[in-house]
């Protein structure tokens, strides 16, 4: 896939990043099957470990993740995911986001997550995750509801990070 065909990743403050995505319906099957590999390509190229459809301007409840991309790719496509269970135990992990390039902060989330979803063939699946995968799944799931990782920060930290990003993007557009 050429760079010209690469899906552009939306950046904050694009309002689509704050919009709740709609469920994928039966009529979306072909579009979703075509979108998934393009999302993976954009994610790998960025590079990142997860990408939600709203981040590429598609307001559909789906996302892709791949924590193994450097060694042997192991992409997962989650369509209409639902969180079934979250652990009471919390974990703190540094997070970043392709829609907030170069910005990182420690975020507290449940340490484990159980999620139900459909794969690209329409089969129902379930995954239980902990560690980085649990964080990634929750982060991408948040995007489907218009929530960004900075929303889990204190107002002071969030505003500092968003101001820093705006300043960096402004400097980049001038260069």
C-alpha positions, 0 to 999 in steps of 0.5 A: 500500500502506498503512502497516498493510500494510507488512512490519515490518523485524526489528531486532537482537537478533531471533533470526531475523536469525541463522538460516540461510534455507532455499532457495526451492523450487518450492512457494514460487513464489506466495509469493515472487512475492507477497513480493517487491513487499512487500519492495521497498515496505518497503525504499523506505519505510525507506529502504534499498537492499537487504532480505533476506527474513529481515529481514522474518521470512521465512526464505527465500533471497531478497533485493531491491536497488535502488541507483537508487530515487531517480532511476528505480527499477531493482529486482532480486529475487534468488532462491536466489543463489549466490556464484560468484566473489569478487575477491582485491582488497578494498574498504572501504565504509561500511555500514549495515543496516535491522535496525540502524537508525542504525548505520554502520561501514566494512567490508572486503569483496571489491571484485567479486562474481559471483553466480548467482540465479533471477529471479521468473519462475524464469529463471537469471541471473548478475550481475557487480558492483563498487563499491556494488552488489558491497557491497550484494549481499554484505551481503544475501547474508550475511543469508541465512546469519544474518550481519550486517555487524557480524560483519565488524568487530573484536569491540571495534567490534562490541560498541560498535556493538551497545551503542549500538544497544541504548541508542538503541532503549531510549531510543526505546521510553521516549519 
